[in-house]
Amino acid sequence: MRLVGLLLGMMTLLLAGGAQADAAHHVKTLKITTLSTMLADSGLGEWGYAALVEVDGRRILFDTGAHADVVLRNAADLGIDLSTVENVVISHNHSDHTGGLIALRKAMMAKNPAALSRVHVAAGIFDSRIGNDGKDHNGLSPLQADVAALGGRFIVHEAPVEISPGVWFTGPVPRPHAETNWNPGLKLRRAAGLVDDNVPEDAALVFATDDGVVILTGCGHAGIMNLADDARAITGDARLLAVSGGLHLFAKPEAVLAETAKRLTGLRYLLAAHCTGIEATIRLRQLLGLNSRTAVVAAVGSSFTLGKGIDALAIAGTP
């Protein structure tokens, strides 16, 4: 199913000359606001990630940060009411992206029983992650019972799905490029035995717009080169407008950054958060020919808005 979808997407890309064939499924308004990352003007910084997506009158919470109260407190500081958000996307199983899920559901359901009740995830996200201690270190599995007890449910996707017009959840991302954007140490149990955990469920949100593709990623464990190829295939659009979120490039050498920039040629905006890394962000800015207004280290409250670009805030912005 995934292969057929990608082949159809690539055929559309070729036939349309880089433009999405079905313009009716283009996003018209889009704002992505950072709610959890390390840098903060106000509110709390942490090693984690979360963002609020506002798209054509709909709202989606993407990841939930690491600590139980950080996204709650940061949203309050920013004057954002999350009780109207009913859909959550969790990019992968790690606890720095899942830590706020239960606290957020408890706090918001008092105002709206459906708030944060539908949690979209990719297939394989609940697989055990075995550490050297023999224990399961999956950061999301322990929350399944709590989500159910609070009246929520997980929706597992095995392939790309359009969760609203022009908004795609990738599901597990194909990895033709040999990117290793994850930390070693954990193992997955497979038929042949234990293998390295490369976070195979890592997924992203992809937005089709008149100006090109926007990608929102939590850590980019699938690799941003792979994510970019997948986004192009899903939407049938070769143009990359913006990337927001974590790319897990903070420890990568120059050769990897150079290859990454080559694969992202034409990208117009980069709001790099969480595990992207400050030095990696600056180097990508140089390699992509961007500047301090178009390639920015994300801070709590910073945002990308379709048609306007990046609002970096004072801590990361240009005077």
Secondary structure, DSSP 8 states (H G I E B T S, - for coil): -HHHHHHHHHHHHHHHTSS-S-GGGSBS-EEEEEEE-S-BSSS---S--EEEEEETTEEEEE---SSTTHHHHHHHHTT--GGG--EEE--SS-HHHHTTHHHHHHHHHTT-TTTT-EEEEETTTTS-EE-TTS-B--SSGGGHHHHHHTT-EEEEESS-EEEETTEEE--S----S----S-S--EEEETTEEEE---TT--EEEEEETTEEEEEESS-TT-HHHHHHHHHHHHT---EEEEEEE---TT--HHHHHHHHHHTTT--EEEEEGGG-HHHHHHHHHHHT--TTTEEE--BT-EEETTTEEE-HHHHS--
